[in-house]
Amino acid sequence: MGPSPMAARAAGGCSSAALAFFGFHPLRRAVRPAAAFAWGQSSPYGGCRSGLAHSLVDSVLDELRSRRRVRVSAKIGLQGTKELSNNKIDKRALQKGLLLEFHKDSERSLLAVVERPDGKKNWMVTDQNGILSSIKPQQVTYVVPGVMNFDSSRIDEFLKKAQDLLDPMVLECAWMELSEKDKSITVEEFAEIVYGNKESLESYCAHFLLSRDIVYFVKVESRDYSMYQPRSPPQVEELLRRKRAKEEADKELEEFVHLLKSAKALPMESKPPKSSWLVDEKVRQKIEALQAYAVDACDDEQRRLAGNILKAMGFTRTSSAALKLLINVGYFPVHVNLDLFKYDVRITYTEEVLSAAEELLADRPDSDMHIRKDLSTLKVYAIDVDEADELDDALSAIRLPDGRIKVWIHVADPTCLIKPRSIIDREAMHRGTSIFLPTATFPMFPERLAMNAMSLQQGKQCKSVSVSVTLHPDGSIAEYTLENSVIKPTYMLTYESATELLYMNLEEEEELRILQEAASIRAQWRRSQGSIDTAMIEPRIKVSNPDDPEPNINLYVEDQANPAMQLVSEMMILCGEAVAAFGADNNLPLPYRGHPQSNTAVSAFSHLPDGPARSFANISVLRAAEMDFQKPVPHGVLGIPGYVQFTSPIRRYVDLLAHYQVKAFLRGDSPPYSAGDLEGMTFIASMHVKVARRLHSNSLRYWLLEYLRRQPKGRKYKALILKFVKDRMAALLLVEVGMQVTTIVSRGKVGDEVSVAVDTAHPRDDILSIREVIEDTDDTEE
């Protein structure tokens, strides 16, 4: 048999792009081209040439359609050599020994031989992999014609022969011939034109090429069988463009996967830095898609791209798999804080903000210089945690000749630099607060402003707003003043060192003893006004090298009943009360905070031991806080008539708002913001504060779990029973860790101490399993 016309035409030069388009490797041809055909000019769609009269194709089609022959397969109930549609294949059309193609799943089609019926509708088949399975008639995509009693062991031989004929170049050539006359074609007609006959092998190859073609032909259903319609030239051009784009994307993906695998294979200390993944735009796009996928914050395109990358790397398409991959290649450290990406936290500043900050640092403006009072002769104590970077407040005290105590709460004065509605003010509002994490601090203001120009510094002249209060002997406020001032901090103390000084009771630190006395009588007075004790044991963690796989974790447990902490807390509350009184006396809009008293009397928990157990019970019955922006509202929890947060303007934006209002009044200016303005800005800032609190809470818990994970197996911890959740399931406080946990305890009541051990701690999965440890006691009498 000589070569078919289309085979010769294909050999005459269909483009190699057509071959690559289908992802086929060059194949051996079963039919050799005849050199007798003469061709015209090159086609813009490839190497097929148009110029030959179409009589040859027409004659083949006319002959095939005029014969209306019935195939050998008609003997077993199949229609001619036409391809069968899913809805045209039923149980009667299938018989033992037929060779067919079926959909194994959404991505695979296999050849198989029919073995026997399986129930009323299904059939058992043996596929090309030798696997026996049951299929539905709807899964059948093609029945190979002219084949009866086929042996499944010969499928592999059949496929090898087919491979020689599966040259996708013939699709382009056939399309060139058929599209000009818009002729539809059946599988058998395609086989006759391309291969010169329509036997079993050739018909299957024709079906294979047409059914998998997504460019040149489109399948259309007729009443009796399927036809393939040539697409229009514009459609083919667009589809080829899309395919080339996909091939380029696939190539980029392959190269990116190679980068990932190379980085993954390197030891931890040799992995490429994060910055190297962000240089090339296409690489950055893919790595950021994985990052977004890892934190469940991706758009549809990122989800698709990340899913393809994970699949190519052999990972499951899950956020945890994406995180693991990013850690494995060194893009993320082992202990990466995903919340920073999930909540899109501002951890850097724009060049515009930084430039504005540098201008302020250079100019150091102070519109209140002429009304600042010099208090630099006072002994000033600044007491904070040892890792504090922003020092907002400090304290002074003296005893007046009449025996009363006068205290000063000195607060840093950032508003001498920052003006309302300025670019730096707007940036601070949209941050709401400084963020303090075990691994890092993200200040509300640019670092050089927050930690240098604004912060109080030991031994240096510092601008401040000083709130002075003279106390009655019972602890209530007798007099107060608010004024711009200059101070010179004497001591920068940690809570621990301040407590040591208090215990030492040094004669030369009389002012510190006076502050402690003031705190004591203030606490007594507030209790008389119905205040509620909420002091707890709180953990504080500092991680010094968080990017290391095994960073150093320093755990501190703060007892809020610590004398120095109580001293500072009482003075901050006193300041807030005085500022609220100042606002009320001068009809000044301020962010006033209140808290209605609980419906449960404080005495209801008097049976509980003083300390965390009672505080926990008090906190559990608190009502929601309130705010007003025109006048003070009672703060039942603190036991004071009004309260304004004022002592942390460097780290809390709402405190900064209070400073703007107070400072304007002290200058004799109108306040910059109305009550409505304050409410709106407080709402915006509070939304960011909530995120910051969630970040802090999540990060603290992560590192507490990491700390517990590293402890010796079986280590015992002292735990205080805070509450019974249900039956003997109890909320506990790990005293040495400062962390609340839950587990079942067999004995004890609220306030009692039990021993527990950690069974499991997985920080990344947020899993903590605690069990009670029963102490063995020997009660046997001698």
TORDREN-791533 format. One record per residue (C-alpha): x, y, z; residue in three letters. Coordinates in steps of 0.001 Angstrom, whole numbers, plus 500000, padded with zeros to 6 digits. Each point is the difference from the previous one (the first is absolute). Example, Ala and Ser with C-alpha at 12.3 -4.5 7.8 and 13.67 -1.06 7.14 Angstrom:
BEGIN
512300495500507800ala501370503440499340ser
END
This chain:
BEGIN
500000500000500000met501338503427499084gly500054502933502336pro496727501772500668ser499657503496498564pro499950501556503460met502922497928501187ala501994501262497078ala498867503518500666arg500915499723503682ala503433498755499071ala500284502910497637gly500601502335502879gly497399500658502754cys501593502226502603ser502073498599502832ser498046502392502225ala496940497883499396ala501859496983501317leu501195501850503092ala496538501410500544phe498585496591500839phe502918499082502212gly500980497079497724phe503547498959499433his500989499397496359pro498730496581498972leu500943497561497341arg497619500178497096arg498248496917498786ala499468501602496603val502737501603497978arg499216503089497958pro499783499936496266ala502104502660498341ala497650500280497071ala497848502750501551phe500705503591499078ala499087502700502551trp499447503726499955gly500961502698502551gln500491499446503719ser496976500254502268ser499997502503502869pro498801497203502294tyr502939497681499466gly501721497983497361gly496944498667498154cys499706501585496581arg496797501084498336ser499887500088496241gly498934496521499037leu496472499659498669ala497610498515502513his498663497368497683ser501928497244501734leu498512500674503444val496578500563498502asp500123496747498101ser500978498025503085val497195501500502030leu497442499529497268asp501004496407499509glu499827499208503706leu496626501601500459arg498532498403496911ser501022496482500929arg498202500026503386arg501706496766500765arg499470498292503276val503114498980501891arg500787496582501228val498976501296503387ser496421500369498752ala499752496256500369lys500165500447503740ile497599502911500141gly502332502958499483leu499315502751497486gln502409499911497122gly503396501472500724thr498606503133501572lys501274501133503414glu497512499258502747leu498842502733502374ser499528499296503676asn496234500080499732asn500030497562497084lys501822497213501777ile497885497644502019asp500351496472501248lys498753498470496772arg502807501736498070ala502707498355502075leu501063496396499773gln502816497857501279lys503218500412498046gly499395503553498762leu502880502469500203leu498921503404501323leu501227503222501532glu498527501288503248phe500449502882502459his501884498682503016lys499767503385501740asp499924503676499113ser503559499908498662glu500461496503498529arg498478497917497238ser501046496348499625leu499562497202497502leu498295496860501304ala498437496721498900val496441499123501016val499907496848502171glu496437499488501286arg496869501798501204pro499996501424503527asp496446500364501148gly497271501494497810lys501980502805498395lys503681499796500788asn502777497930498446trp503192498484501323met503019500949497891val503739499327500077thr501914503188499249asp503398500568498416gln501641499749503443asn498524496547500545gly497537501244502642ile496504498524500103leu497326502559500858ser496324500783499544ser498991502861497707ile496754501695499097lys498921500401496371pro500293503772500480gln503743499612500540gln500528498494496521val501374502583497571thr500720497795496991tyr499544496411498818val502757498960497605val498283498701496833pro500718496704498318gly501321498317503153val498457496874501542met501309497623502674asn502942502266500686phe502529498696502500asp500818502555502727ser503629498900499961ser500296501495496491arg498961503535501029ile503603501033500509asp500935498781496515glu496996501894498555phe501087503210501731leu503566499696498759lys498749499713496419lys497693502975500538ala502915502071501236gln501533499900496541asp496894501601498496leu499287502637502655leu501558502927498196asp498079503178500955pro501325501846496956met497307498343497953val497356501920501975leu501285503318498762glu500237498729496453cys496496498525500043ala498666503216501506trp501615502032497213met498232497871497412glu496617499772501696leu499615503479501490ser499830501787496652glu496824498106499126lys498813499774503615asp499637496240499682lys499218497878503064ser501549496567500212ile499494496714501844thr502735497941501602val499898497421497178glu500162502732497337glu502982501552501772phe501719496573500143ala499356499382496293glu501396503413499007ile503001499956502342val501000496339499982tyr498445498727496766gly497731497496501820asn497636499776502918lys501048496735501622glu499998499504503763ser503427501477500703leu499603502976497666glu496499500806501226ser501169499945503625tyr502902502338499143cys497607502359498214ala497739499999503079his502976500560502296phe501211503042498078leu496586501593499523leu498693499393503515ser503078501565501593arg500304502887497580asp499114503364501548ile501058502246497139val498980498975496509tyr496757498027500318phe496978500125502275val497712497054500666lys496373500383498953val497236497463500477glu497783498845497165ser496912497864500393arg501861496733499561asp503664500645500689tyr502658502567500827ser501544502325497427met503026502276500205tyr499629503528498676gln503104502001498986pro500324503221502006arg500245503379498290ser503470501486499389pro499526502758502639pro499031497359502564gln503035497878499167val502291503015500206glu498661500933503438glu500240496428501287leu503574499723498778leu500827503275501767arg498515498660503236arg501883496767499620lys503295501771499481arg499301502076503109ala499229496835501941lys503171498349498752glu501979503030501150glu498276499883503399ala500684496274500257asp503649500600499190lys500226502711502660glu498324497688502488leu502442497220499170glu502951502357500521glu498530501275503283phe499441496462501252val503639499265499156his501031502992502131leu497853498762502867leu501412496487499827lys503561501307499889ser499437502252503018ala498185497244501871lys502977497671499586ala502458502472501529leu500894499900503714pro498242502617502142met503054502255500298glu500525500056496207ser496473500756498831lys499521503158497892pro498862503094501937pro496399501157499785lys501025503064498003ser501331497832497157ser496474498721499309trp498702503541499523leu502404501312497342val498457498456496878asp496398501069499482glu498765496602498821lys501690498149502852val498685502554502500arg496463499533498664gln500156496256500587lys501625500137503436ile497451502585501132glu497195497771498724ala501334497228502245leu500232502455502892gln496409501165499515ala498879496364499747tyr501813499169503245ala498046502653501930val496643499362498269asp500018503510498545ala500315499355496269cys497894501031497037asp498806497516497373asp503072500397497781glu502394499568502924gln498056496941501150arg500245498440496544arg503697500790499645leu500905498810503503ala497997496822499476gly501915499210496800asn503333500623501732ile499106497756502938leu498821497247497638lys503203500219497963ala502035499750503228met498045496954501166gly498276501835502860phe496318499957500852thr498073503154499166arg499668501284503572thr501141503129501804ser502126497920502362ser501758498384497021ala500724503435498519ala501453501130503325leu502138496874500262lys501343500551496481leu500847503652500678leu501866498971503148ile501776497151498183asn501389502351497354val501081502604502577gly497530502725498977tyr498399499878503443phe501792499287503270pro498758496984501924val498124502179502478his498563502528497547val497088502033501371asn497330499487497341leu497636502460501673asp502176502873498798leu499105499008496426phe496463498840500735lys499017503340501510tyr502181502034497641asp501710501725502926val501899503205499301arg503545499197501061ile501777502575497830thr499457503641499124tyr499732501688496634thr502796502262498835glu497613502939500313glu499375499306503708val503681499394500719leu500933503219498230ser497456501945502060ala501409498435503176ala503547501034499077glu498831503586499457glu498502500034503500leu503198498598501484leu502002502741498289ala497723502877501033asp498787498791503450arg497142502555500122pro498380500835503356asp497072502413499941ser499608499650503793asp503522501053500942met498842503302501523his497542498286502379ile502097497039501153arg500656499737503698lys503465498933501065asp499650496900502205leu503490498727499328ser500934500270503696thr497527497276500967leu501233496457500529lys498325498061497213val499513496223499842tyr499236498300496666ala498895496404500685ile499220497530497206asp500789496515498721val503662499437499296asp499562499729496225glu497941503180499651ala501105502072497007asp497474502826500351glu499920501688503424leu496756501956500276asp499739500823503679asp501873500657503227ala499134500872503617leu500949502478502706ser498700500582503527ala500528502226502999ile498394500382503411arg498533503449500542leu500508501923503250pro496427499136501042asp500791496274499670gly498047499441496815arg501615498276497031ile500459501695496651lys500861497829497011val500858500788496402trp499303497723497103ile502268501212497210his498919498912496534val502104500244496836ala498865502813497698asp500036498814496354pro497496502724499033thr502773502578500281cys501213498405496748leu496894498459498431ile497113502154498868lys496385498851499549pro499150498777496495arg503666499987498924ser501327497085497932ile501631498413503055ile496828500459502048asp497930498268497286arg502487497145499888glu499791499590503784ala496192499958499874met500013497197497445his502337497988502212arg498083500750503175gly502718498721502303thr503536498733500207ser500102496227499626ile502011498083502560phe500837496407499129leu502442497557501589pro502121500270496862thr499762503675499060ala498494503410500679thr498227501977497283phe499667503585501297pro497027502214499218met502416502757498947phe503186499624497926pro502671498535502253glu502315503006500157arg497107502175501112leu498461497525502445ala503125498795501747met502101503147499941asn498335503368499476ala496710499084501709met501109497559502681ser501071501021503504leu503741499482500468gln502031499729503171gln502055503052500921gly498756502119497082lys497671502981499835gln496699498573498749cys496817501774498991lys496933498614501757ser496468500658501138val499955499759503789ser496854499146501923val500462500936503662ser497560498760502626val499776500788503693thr498253497261501953leu497726500185502979his501074497673502820pro497336497501498890asp501455499826496480gly497441502125498163ser501092502895497798ile500313503335501813ala501603502069497226glu501352499414496518tyr501758501940497241thr500965499224496401leu502920501897498515glu502680499826497336asn503319499319501633ser503664499120499687val501297497094502118ile503287498211500420lys499411496275500755pro502215498843502851thr499491496226499886tyr498985497549497319met498873496950501979leu498547496633499153thr497126498721502133tyr502368497525501577glu502627502601500939ser497352502440501256ala498561497240502211thr503471499316501398glu500421503687500839leu496651500016501770leu500955496983502086tyr503355501583500851met498178503069501384asn502995502250499394leu499915503369501754glu501336501767496906glu497073498689497941glu497359501681502115glu498112501127496890glu499524496377498914leu498604499120503448arg497609502952499746ile498817498734496615leu499370496582501531gln498037501586502835glu497951502007497505ala499273496824498030ala498909498211503167ser497506502654501152ile498699500347496428arg499336496250499799ala498152500115503346gln497909502944498854trp499065498337496710arg498977496829501812arg497718502130502152ser498437501264496773gln499284496452498790gly503051499266497850ser500575496418498921ile503336498234500288asp500981498550496606thr503735499441500615ala501183496748498442met503203498165499286ile501042500815496430glu502755498494497823pro502496502090498083arg502342498479497433ile502986501431498201lys501454498067497058val503449501284499153ser500685498241496682asn496608499048498531pro501292499103496522asp502105497134501352asp498444496514499969pro500609499777503786glu499882503606501278pro500645501043503587asn496777500393501981ile500038502100503161asn496846499601502070leu498982502461502706tyr496912499557502155val498564503297501202glu497971500084503186asp497882503119499680gln499863500053503802ala503726500793499926asn500556503179502105pro501667501978497191ala497340498980497471met497230500973502422gln501725503321500641leu500196500858496300val496471498729499341ser498531502180502780glu501782503091498700met498783499388496445met496416499663501260ile500424503171502056leu501220501845496903cys497008498781497983gly497600501158502705glu501629503454500198ala499901500485496205val496307499007499951ala499327502556502745ala501934502605497993phe497870499256496955gly496765500188501975ala500966503278501704asp500874501613496663asn497240498436497846asn502691498401497819leu499180497193497539pro502195497017500888leu499909496198499539pro498474499264503421tyr499939496342500999arg497564498385502388gly499024496591501258his496672499276501675pro500192498020503203gln499181496332499805ser496580498723500957asn501839497548502242thr501161501451503295ala503711499898500748val499210498152503216ser498670497078497960ala503591498792499558phe501297500865503459ser500177496289500815his502686499537497351leu503646500498500974pro501423503409499206asp501997499954496780gly499544498561496484pro496994497785500882ala497970502923501346arg501185502348497238ser498997497420497375phe496526499790501524ala499715503799500081asn501049500294496343ile497506497338498941ser497007502137501061val501165503354498614leu497634501881497750arg501003501652496714ala502009503217500140ala498487503311498916glu501320503178498386met498768503564499884asp501600502926498219phe498247502901501723gln500097499284503725lys501456497447502436pro498146496773500750val500510498027503234pro502573497221499884his498589497413502372gly502873497546499609val502603502612500996leu497682501629502553gly500473503549498690ile497525502596498644pro501701500359496608gly503025498817498079tyr502028501045496933val502957498012498716gln502776502573499825phe503308498399500971thr501070498280496751ser499788502498497118pro503026498470498245ile498441496549499826arg496199500562500055arg498279502314497530tyr496949500667502184val502353501316502709asp501520502265497333leu496529501373499224leu499562500908503657ala503349501826499883his498958502008496931tyr496871501184501832gln501689500788503316val503027501710498430lys497766502260497880ala498087501061503122phe503226500744501891leu501104502267497130arg496670501758500029gly499002498576496601asp496780498295499028ser500226496197500128pro500897498573496556pro497278497344500137tyr496313499963500845ser498400497151501930ala498817498535496684gly503489500211498531asp501445498218503019leu497410497237499775glu500749499335496336gly503767499966500408met499790497891503147thr497931497454498075phe502605499828497203ile502882499675502443ala498141497419502101ser499577497690497013met503784499883499622his500449499613503754val497837496866499893lys502242498530497309val503093500898502011ala498586498285503081arg499185496899497984arg503524500009498570leu501510500320503465his497776497309501472ser500613497523497171asn503748500593499954ser500288499732503782leu498102496713499980arg502161498640497165tyr503215500665501898trp498573498699503274leu499186496741498216leu503485499952498490glu501441500565503472tyr497942497107501396leu500952497778497045arg503658500357500919arg499599499129503671gln501034496574501277pro497360497346499482lys497999499426503149gly500946503285501677arg497454500908502672lys498387503423500170tyr498066501633502812lys496510500921498849ala497311502045501736leu496366499004499489ile498213503116498685leu496628498574499029lys498167496775499223phe498727500110496450val497953496806500142lys500062497219502566asp503716499593500813arg501271501768496857met501844502962501487ala501565503248498824ala503480500125501528leu502771502559500303leu503519498613499553leu501692502014502723val503582499673498701glu498942500852496434val497152502471500517gly497850498160497449met496397498894500270gln499197496408498964val497205497467500422thr500026496382501081thr498104497546502186ile500975499983503669val498957497274502414ser499974502075503159arg500178503509501410gly497828503120499867lys500346503480498514val503140501607501403gly501711496690500771asp503323499028498497glu500535496800497986val502916498496498088ser499860499521496253val502296498910497178ala500093500799496283val499320497042497721asp500068501834496674thr500882503519498874ala499907500921496282his500264503771499517pro499375500038496242arg496815497941500334asp499023501740503265asp499706496693501846ile500587499678503731leu499126496895501991ser500215500162503803ile499408497234502532arg499738499986503748glu502833498376501961val498859498200503123ile502621500199502699glu500701496626501638asp499606500154503796thr500705497304502538asp497172500049502504asp500917496666501577thr500437500270503781glu503223498558501361glu
END
